[in-house]
């Protein structure tokens, strides 16, 4: 199992502490320290590591937004660390 970086863990904490899937833009609002570009890169990495999944894709005006859910509960992840 992969150990998450501080920023990856911050994104996972945001996803774990919400009751609904979040877009990169929404995650960026919760984390005032990271830019949208950083959030998008980290979400892509978390997707590759199978820590998150794309829950839905929604069109807003002319752009599409992906909404992410964690694949594991926080309690299950902490067991591995």
CORPEVEN-V474144 format. One line per field, one symbol per residue. burial: + if it has 16 or more other C-alpha atoms within 10 Angstrom, else -. A space follows every 10 residues. Layout:
# CORPEVEN-V474144
burial: ???
This chain:
# CORPEVEN-V474144
burial: -------+-+ ++-+++---- +++++-++-- +--+-+--++ -++--++--- ++++------ -----+++++ ---------- -
